[in-house]
């Protein structure tokens, strides 16, 4: 008799739910922080490989750099400068990721940006070593695009 009552209770609960469905969202398959860090590494790889189409895809159309020494009015002007400088100077970039934080639509990272160039003896020299703060945004067609960049100095103590 106990099984019979349990079965009827089960049927009562089942029919009382009607056509309502309980939907449980699946756990996220990708860690958003990791996806942003992966995109940063991809961006640096594109620069070092001189894959300028890949580099351009990493920049948002409304990209702005807050650097008092360099300002570009358009993404096209920025890309022309990158193409010229990386080709003429044979730069190699190393980036250390200090901090990454990301939400569903925006993220930021603090990076140590080191740029090397070959000297007259074909030895690599460090020509640039600065920290920067980058803002990234997700778009419907790409994972992350670089939206803002601010270079800043860190005082030595």
Buried (B, 14 or more C-beta within 10 A) or exposed (E): EEEEEEEEEEEEEEEEEEEEEEEEEEEEEEEBBEBBBBBBEBBBEBBBEBBBEBBBBBBBEEBBBEBEEEEBEEBEEBBEEBBEEBEEEEBBBEBEBEEBEBEEEBBBBBBBBBBBBEEEEEEEEEEEEBBBBBBBBBEEEEBBBBBBBBBEEEEEE
